[in-house]
Amino acid sequence: MKVIKEMMKMDQPLQILQHNTITYSMVYIYSPFCGTCHVARKILDTIEVLYEKEMFYELNAPYHQTFLHTLQVESVPCLLIMKGPSVKEKIYAFHSVPFIQNKLQQYDIK
């Protein structure tokens, strides 16, 4: 079972995300050859197991350069916390599961 929703095949990720203006969207941006990205992914997988639901969209960075440039993503891994088309926070350091949980709680994401 794949826990994180896949956005890799969608042509316009920003257009898809901007329709969600009521709740926050969380987009995990990674590169398949990035070792730190694999560690970050495990942290997000653990959070989804704890909350017992899919919470994150996944975006393979090499396929979405325009999206990354538009939102000024500086590096991977990156977790975007978005409300509609606007980015509320960019998280580049995935310290631990409790650290990410605390960030999500700041936005009342459960």
MINU-356225 format. One record per atom (N, C-alpha, C): residue in one letter; residue number from 1; z, y, x; atom name. Coordinates in nm, 3 decimals. Layout:
<fimis>
residuo | num | Z | Y | X | atomo
A | NUM | Z | Y | X | CA
...
</fimis>
This chain:
<fimis>
residuo | num | Z | Y | X | atomo
M | 1 | 0.000 | -0.118 | 0.085 | N
M | 1 | 0.000 | 0.000 | 0.000 | CA
M | 1 | 0.000 | 0.124 | 0.090 | C
K | 2 | -0.091 | 0.213 | 0.065 | N
K | 2 | -0.096 | 0.337 | 0.141 | CA
K | 2 | -0.007 | 0.440 | 0.074 | C
V | 3 | 0.089 | 0.494 | 0.146 | N
V | 3 | 0.190 | 0.582 | 0.089 | CA
V | 3 | 0.140 | 0.725 | 0.077 | C
I | 4 | 0.070 | 0.773 | 0.179 | N
I | 4 | 0.023 | 0.912 | 0.180 | CA
I | 4 | -0.116 | 0.918 | 0.119 | C
K | 5 | -0.136 | 1.011 | 0.027 | N
K | 5 | -0.265 | 1.027 | -0.039 | CA
K | 5 | -0.370 | 1.072 | 0.062 | C
E | 6 | -0.489 | 1.018 | 0.054 | N
E | 6 | -0.594 | 1.046 | 0.151 | CA
E | 6 | -0.686 | 1.157 | 0.101 | C
M | 7 | -0.703 | 1.259 | 0.183 | N
M | 7 | -0.794 | 1.369 | 0.149 | CA
M | 7 | -0.918 | 1.367 | 0.238 | C
M | 8 | -0.929 | 1.269 | 0.326 | N
M | 8 | -1.034 | 1.269 | 0.426 | CA
M | 8 | -1.174 | 1.276 | 0.365 | C
K | 9 | -1.195 | 1.214 | 0.250 | N
K | 9 | -1.329 | 1.207 | 0.193 | CA
K | 9 | -1.359 | 1.322 | 0.098 | C
M | 10 | -1.264 | 1.409 | 0.075 | N
M | 10 | -1.286 | 1.521 | -0.016 | CA
M | 10 | -1.352 | 1.635 | 0.061 | C
D | 11 | -1.455 | 1.695 | 0.002 | N
D | 11 | -1.532 | 1.798 | 0.071 | CA
D | 11 | -1.459 | 1.930 | 0.082 | C
Q | 12 | -1.383 | 1.968 | -0.017 | N
Q | 12 | -1.321 | 2.100 | -0.019 | CA
Q | 12 | -1.171 | 2.090 | -0.043 | C
P | 13 | -1.092 | 2.059 | 0.061 | N
P | 13 | -0.948 | 2.043 | 0.038 | CA
P | 13 | -0.880 | 2.168 | -0.015 | C
L | 14 | -0.922 | 2.287 | 0.029 | N
L | 14 | -0.856 | 2.409 | -0.018 | CA
L | 14 | -0.880 | 2.431 | -0.166 | C
Q | 15 | -1.000 | 2.402 | -0.214 | N
Q | 15 | -1.029 | 2.416 | -0.357 | CA
Q | 15 | -0.946 | 2.320 | -0.440 | C
I | 16 | -0.923 | 2.203 | -0.389 | N
I | 16 | -0.843 | 2.103 | -0.461 | CA
I | 16 | -0.697 | 2.147 | -0.467 | C
L | 17 | -0.646 | 2.198 | -0.356 | N
L | 17 | -0.505 | 2.237 | -0.349 | CA
L | 17 | -0.474 | 2.364 | -0.426 | C
Q | 18 | -0.569 | 2.456 | -0.437 | N
Q | 18 | -0.541 | 2.584 | -0.502 | CA
Q | 18 | -0.520 | 2.570 | -0.652 | C
H | 19 | -0.559 | 2.458 | -0.710 | N
H | 19 | -0.538 | 2.437 | -0.853 | CA
H | 19 | -0.392 | 2.406 | -0.885 | C
N | 20 | -0.315 | 2.367 | -0.786 | N
N | 20 | -0.175 | 2.332 | -0.806 | CA
N | 20 | -0.089 | 2.455 | -0.778 | C
T | 21 | -0.074 | 2.542 | -0.876 | N
T | 21 | 0.002 | 2.665 | -0.857 | CA
T | 21 | 0.145 | 2.655 | -0.910 | C
I | 22 | 0.179 | 2.546 | -0.977 | N
I | 22 | 0.312 | 2.529 | -1.035 | CA
I | 22 | 0.409 | 2.469 | -0.934 | C
T | 23 | 0.365 | 2.367 | -0.865 | N
T | 23 | 0.452 | 2.300 | -0.768 | CA
T | 23 | 0.396 | 2.318 | -0.628 | C
Y | 24 | 0.474 | 2.277 | -0.532 | N
Y | 24 | 0.431 | 2.285 | -0.392 | CA
Y | 24 | 0.347 | 2.163 | -0.357 | C
S | 25 | 0.249 | 2.184 | -0.272 | N
S | 25 | 0.170 | 2.076 | -0.214 | CA
S | 25 | 0.206 | 2.068 | -0.067 | C
M | 26 | 0.217 | 1.946 | -0.018 | N
M | 26 | 0.247 | 1.926 | 0.123 | CA
M | 26 | 0.133 | 1.849 | 0.186 | C
V | 27 | 0.072 | 1.909 | 0.286 | N
V | 27 | -0.045 | 1.852 | 0.350 | CA
V | 27 | -0.011 | 1.819 | 0.494 | C
Y | 28 | -0.022 | 1.690 | 0.526 | N
Y | 28 | 0.003 | 1.643 | 0.662 | CA
Y | 28 | -0.131 | 1.638 | 0.734 | C
I | 29 | -0.143 | 1.717 | 0.840 | N
I | 29 | -0.267 | 1.725 | 0.918 | CA
I | 29 | -0.245 | 1.653 | 1.050 | C
Y | 30 | -0.336 | 1.564 | 1.084 | N
Y | 30 | -0.321 | 1.479 | 1.202 | CA
Y | 30 | -0.455 | 1.456 | 1.269 | C
S | 31 | -0.448 | 1.397 | 1.385 | N
S | 31 | -0.566 | 1.345 | 1.454 | CA
S | 31 | -0.537 | 1.198 | 1.484 | C
P | 32 | -0.633 | 1.110 | 1.463 | N
P | 32 | -0.605 | 0.967 | 1.482 | CA
P | 32 | -0.571 | 0.929 | 1.627 | C
F | 33 | -0.606 | 1.012 | 1.723 | N
F | 33 | -0.580 | 0.979 | 1.863 | CA
F | 33 | -0.456 | 1.049 | 1.919 | C
C | 34 | -0.377 | 1.106 | 1.831 | N
C | 34 | -0.257 | 1.183 | 1.870 | CA
C | 34 | -0.133 | 1.096 | 1.854 | C
G | 35 | -0.066 | 1.067 | 1.965 | N
G | 35 | 0.055 | 0.984 | 1.961 | CA
G | 35 | 0.168 | 1.049 | 1.884 | C
T | 36 | 0.186 | 1.180 | 1.900 | N
T | 36 | 0.290 | 1.251 | 1.827 | CA
T | 36 | 0.263 | 1.247 | 1.677 | C
C | 37 | 0.136 | 1.247 | 1.640 | N
C | 37 | 0.100 | 1.239 | 1.497 | CA
C | 37 | 0.146 | 1.107 | 1.436 | C
H | 38 | 0.138 | 1.000 | 1.515 | N
H | 38 | 0.183 | 0.870 | 1.464 | CA
H | 38 | 0.334 | 0.870 | 1.440 | C
V | 39 | 0.409 | 0.935 | 1.527 | N
V | 39 | 0.554 | 0.947 | 1.509 | CA
V | 39 | 0.583 | 1.031 | 1.384 | C
A | 40 | 0.513 | 1.143 | 1.369 | N
A | 40 | 0.532 | 1.229 | 1.251 | CA
A | 40 | 0.499 | 1.153 | 1.123 | C
R | 41 | 0.394 | 1.074 | 1.127 | N
R | 41 | 0.354 | 0.995 | 1.010 | CA
R | 41 | 0.466 | 0.899 | 0.969 | C
K | 42 | 0.531 | 0.837 | 1.066 | N
K | 42 | 0.641 | 0.745 | 1.034 | CA
K | 42 | 0.757 | 0.819 | 0.968 | C
I | 43 | 0.783 | 0.942 | 1.013 | N
I | 43 | 0.887 | 1.023 | 0.949 | CA
I | 43 | 0.852 | 1.050 | 0.804 | C
L | 44 | 0.727 | 1.088 | 0.778 | N
L | 44 | 0.684 | 1.116 | 0.640 | CA
L | 44 | 0.683 | 0.989 | 0.555 | C
D | 45 | 0.642 | 0.878 | 0.614 | N
D | 45 | 0.647 | 0.750 | 0.542 | CA
D | 45 | 0.791 | 0.718 | 0.500 | C
T | 46 | 0.885 | 0.741 | 0.591 | N
T | 46 | 1.026 | 0.714 | 0.561 | CA
T | 46 | 1.075 | 0.802 | 0.447 | C
I | 47 | 1.035 | 0.928 | 0.448 | N
I | 47 | 1.076 | 1.019 | 0.340 | CA
I | 47 | 1.020 | 0.972 | 0.206 | C
E | 48 | 0.895 | 0.927 | 0.205 | N
E | 48 | 0.837 | 0.878 | 0.080 | CA
E | 48 | 0.907 | 0.753 | 0.030 | C
V | 49 | 0.951 | 0.669 | 0.120 | N
V | 49 | 1.027 | 0.550 | 0.081 | CA
V | 49 | 1.162 | 0.592 | 0.023 | C
L | 50 | 1.227 | 0.689 | 0.087 | N
L | 50 | 1.356 | 0.737 | 0.037 | CA
L | 50 | 1.345 | 0.799 | -0.102 | C
Y | 51 | 1.241 | 0.877 | -0.125 | N
Y | 51 | 1.222 | 0.944 | -0.254 | CA
Y | 51 | 1.149 | 0.856 | -0.357 | C
E | 52 | 1.099 | 0.743 | -0.310 | N
E | 52 | 1.029 | 0.645 | -0.395 | CA
E | 52 | 0.910 | 0.705 | -0.468 | C
K | 53 | 0.834 | 0.791 | -0.397 | N
K | 53 | 0.711 | 0.846 | -0.455 | CA
K | 53 | 0.622 | 0.902 | -0.344 | C
E | 54 | 0.494 | 0.911 | -0.377 | N
E | 54 | 0.400 | 0.974 | -0.285 | CA
E | 54 | 0.420 | 1.125 | -0.291 | C
M | 55 | 0.436 | 1.187 | -0.176 | N
M | 55 | 0.467 | 1.329 | -0.173 | CA
M | 55 | 0.368 | 1.410 | -0.090 | C
F | 56 | 0.294 | 1.346 | -0.001 | N
F | 56 | 0.214 | 1.418 | 0.096 | CA
F | 56 | 0.066 | 1.385 | 0.083 | C
Y | 57 | -0.015 | 1.488 | 0.100 | N
Y | 57 | -0.159 | 1.467 | 0.117 | CA
Y | 57 | -0.183 | 1.451 | 0.267 | C
E | 58 | -0.283 | 1.374 | 0.301 | N
E | 58 | -0.316 | 1.349 | 0.441 | CA
E | 58 | -0.453 | 1.408 | 0.471 | C
L | 59 | -0.466 | 1.475 | 0.584 | N
L | 59 | -0.592 | 1.537 | 0.621 | CA
L | 59 | -0.623 | 1.507 | 0.767 | C
N | 60 | -0.734 | 1.441 | 0.790 | N
N | 60 | -0.779 | 1.407 | 0.925 | CA
N | 60 | -0.845 | 1.531 | 0.986 | C
A | 61 | -0.779 | 1.594 | 1.082 | N
A | 61 | -0.819 | 1.723 | 1.136 | CA
A | 61 | -0.965 | 1.730 | 1.184 | C
P | 62 | -1.016 | 1.632 | 1.258 | N
P | 62 | -1.153 | 1.646 | 1.308 | CA
P | 62 | -1.260 | 1.660 | 1.198 | C
Y | 63 | -1.231 | 1.615 | 1.079 | N
Y | 63 | -1.328 | 1.624 | 0.970 | CA
Y | 63 | -1.320 | 1.755 | 0.891 | C
H | 64 | -1.219 | 1.836 | 0.916 | N
H | 64 | -1.196 | 1.955 | 0.834 | CA
H | 64 | -1.169 | 2.079 | 0.919 | C
Q | 65 | -1.256 | 2.108 | 1.013 | N
Q | 65 | -1.237 | 2.221 | 1.103 | CA
Q | 65 | -1.237 | 2.355 | 1.030 | C
T | 66 | -1.320 | 2.370 | 0.928 | N
T | 66 | -1.325 | 2.496 | 0.853 | CA
T | 66 | -1.192 | 2.520 | 0.782 | C
F | 67 | -1.138 | 2.417 | 0.721 | N
F | 67 | -1.008 | 2.426 | 0.654 | CA
F | 67 | -0.900 | 2.468 | 0.753 | C
L | 68 | -0.898 | 2.405 | 0.870 | N
L | 68 | -0.797 | 2.436 | 0.972 | CA
L | 68 | -0.813 | 2.580 | 1.021 | C
H | 69 | -0.935 | 2.623 | 1.041 | N
H | 69 | -0.959 | 2.760 | 1.086 | CA
H | 69 | -0.918 | 2.861 | 0.979 | C
T | 70 | -0.951 | 2.834 | 0.854 | N
T | 70 | -0.917 | 2.924 | 0.744 | CA
T | 70 | -0.766 | 2.944 | 0.733 | C
L | 71 | -0.692 | 2.836 | 0.748 | N
L | 71 | -0.546 | 2.843 | 0.735 | CA
L | 71 | -0.475 | 2.865 | 0.869 | C
Q | 72 | -0.552 | 2.885 | 0.974 | N
Q | 72 | -0.500 | 2.913 | 1.108 | CA
Q | 72 | -0.402 | 2.807 | 1.156 | C
V | 73 | -0.440 | 2.681 | 1.139 | N
V | 73 | -0.359 | 2.571 | 1.191 | CA
V | 73 | -0.382 | 2.565 | 1.342 | C
E | 74 | -0.273 | 2.569 | 1.418 | N
E | 74 | -0.282 | 2.582 | 1.563 | CA
E | 74 | -0.287 | 2.450 | 1.637 | C
S | 75 | -0.223 | 2.347 | 1.581 | N
S | 75 | -0.221 | 2.218 | 1.649 | CA
S | 75 | -0.182 | 2.109 | 1.550 | C
V | 76 | -0.193 | 1.986 | 1.595 | N
V | 76 | -0.149 | 1.872 | 1.516 | CA
V | 76 | -0.038 | 1.802 | 1.593 | C
P | 77 | 0.053 | 1.736 | 1.524 | N
P | 77 | 0.063 | 1.726 | 1.379 | CA
P | 77 | 0.112 | 1.857 | 1.319 | C
C | 78 | 0.075 | 1.874 | 1.192 | N
C | 78 | 0.118 | 1.993 | 1.119 | CA
C | 78 | 0.144 | 1.954 | 0.974 | C
L | 79 | 0.252 | 2.002 | 0.920 | N
L | 79 | 0.281 | 1.984 | 0.779 | CA
L | 79 | 0.274 | 2.122 | 0.714 | C
L | 80 | 0.177 | 2.138 | 0.624 | N
L | 80 | 0.163 | 2.262 | 0.549 | CA
L | 80 | 0.239 | 2.250 | 0.419 | C
I | 81 | 0.322 | 2.347 | 0.390 | N
I | 81 | 0.385 | 2.355 | 0.258 | CA
I | 81 | 0.314 | 2.467 | 0.187 | C
M | 82 | 0.242 | 2.432 | 0.079 | N
M | 82 | 0.156 | 2.527 | 0.011 | CA
M | 82 | 0.193 | 2.541 | -0.135 | C
K | 83 | 0.168 | 2.657 | -0.189 | N
K | 83 | 0.176 | 2.679 | -0.333 | CA
K | 83 | 0.044 | 2.744 | -0.370 | C
G | 84 | -0.040 | 2.668 | -0.441 | N
G | 84 | -0.176 | 2.714 | -0.466 | CA
G | 84 | -0.248 | 2.725 | -0.333 | C
P | 85 | -0.326 | 2.831 | -0.313 | N
P | 85 | -0.401 | 2.844 | -0.188 | CA
P | 85 | -0.320 | 2.907 | -0.075 | C
S | 86 | -0.197 | 2.948 | -0.102 | N
S | 86 | -0.121 | 3.017 | 0.004 | CA
S | 86 | -0.025 | 2.923 | 0.075 | C
V | 87 | -0.021 | 2.939 | 0.206 | N
V | 87 | 0.068 | 2.859 | 0.290 | CA
V | 87 | 0.204 | 2.926 | 0.296 | C
K | 88 | 0.306 | 2.853 | 0.257 | N
K | 88 | 0.443 | 2.904 | 0.262 | CA
K | 88 | 0.507 | 2.877 | 0.398 | C
E | 89 | 0.473 | 2.765 | 0.457 | N
E | 89 | 0.528 | 2.733 | 0.590 | CA
E | 89 | 0.439 | 2.630 | 0.659 | C
K | 90 | 0.433 | 2.641 | 0.791 | N
K | 90 | 0.365 | 2.543 | 0.876 | CA
K | 90 | 0.471 | 2.482 | 0.966 | C
I | 91 | 0.482 | 2.351 | 0.960 | N
I | 91 | 0.579 | 2.280 | 1.043 | CA
I | 91 | 0.502 | 2.201 | 1.148 | C
Y | 92 | 0.528 | 2.233 | 1.274 | N
Y | 92 | 0.462 | 2.163 | 1.384 | CA
Y | 92 | 0.555 | 2.065 | 1.454 | C
A | 93 | 0.683 | 2.086 | 1.446 | N
A | 93 | 0.780 | 1.999 | 1.513 | CA
A | 93 | 0.850 | 1.912 | 1.408 | C
F | 94 | 0.826 | 1.784 | 1.415 | N
F | 94 | 0.886 | 1.687 | 1.322 | CA
F | 94 | 1.006 | 1.625 | 1.394 | C
H | 95 | 1.116 | 1.695 | 1.398 | N
H | 95 | 1.232 | 1.652 | 1.476 | CA
H | 95 | 1.287 | 1.518 | 1.430 | C
S | 96 | 1.309 | 1.504 | 1.300 | N
S | 96 | 1.372 | 1.384 | 1.246 | CA
S | 96 | 1.354 | 1.381 | 1.095 | C
V | 97 | 1.390 | 1.269 | 1.035 | N
V | 97 | 1.384 | 1.258 | 0.889 | CA
V | 97 | 1.476 | 1.362 | 0.824 | C
P | 98 | 1.603 | 1.376 | 0.868 | N
P | 98 | 1.689 | 1.478 | 0.805 | CA
P | 98 | 1.634 | 1.620 | 0.821 | C
F | 99 | 1.570 | 1.650 | 0.933 | N
F | 99 | 1.512 | 1.783 | 0.954 | CA
F | 99 | 1.404 | 1.812 | 0.849 | C
I | 100 | 1.314 | 1.717 | 0.827 | N
I | 100 | 1.206 | 1.736 | 0.729 | CA
I | 100 | 1.264 | 1.738 | 0.588 | C
Q | 101 | 1.362 | 1.654 | 0.559 | N
Q | 101 | 1.428 | 1.658 | 0.428 | CA
Q | 101 | 1.488 | 1.795 | 0.401 | C
N | 102 | 1.552 | 1.852 | 0.501 | N
N | 102 | 1.611 | 1.985 | 0.487 | CA
N | 102 | 1.503 | 2.089 | 0.457 | C
K | 103 | 1.390 | 2.080 | 0.525 | N
K | 103 | 1.280 | 2.173 | 0.499 | CA
K | 103 | 1.231 | 2.160 | 0.355 | C
L | 104 | 1.218 | 2.038 | 0.307 | N
L | 104 | 1.172 | 2.015 | 0.169 | CA
L | 104 | 1.272 | 2.069 | 0.068 | C
Q | 105 | 1.400 | 2.052 | 0.097 | N
Q | 105 | 1.504 | 2.101 | 0.006 | CA
Q | 105 | 1.505 | 2.253 | -0.002 | C
Q | 106 | 1.463 | 2.321 | 0.104 | N
Q | 106 | 1.455 | 2.466 | 0.102 | CA
Q | 106 | 1.355 | 2.514 | -0.004 | C
Y | 107 | 1.257 | 2.431 | -0.035 | N
Y | 107 | 1.157 | 2.463 | -0.137 | CA
Y | 107 | 1.183 | 2.389 | -0.268 | C
D | 108 | 1.302 | 2.328 | -0.279 | N
D | 108 | 1.341 | 2.253 | -0.397 | CA
D | 108 | 1.243 | 2.141 | -0.428 | C
I | 109 | 1.195 | 2.076 | -0.322 | N
I | 109 | 1.103 | 1.964 | -0.336 | CA
I | 109 | 1.186 | 1.836 | -0.333 | C
K | 110 | 1.174 | 1.761 | -0.443 | N
K | 110 | 1.252 | 1.636 | -0.456 | CA
K | 110 | 1.163 | 1.522 | -0.488 | C
</fimis>
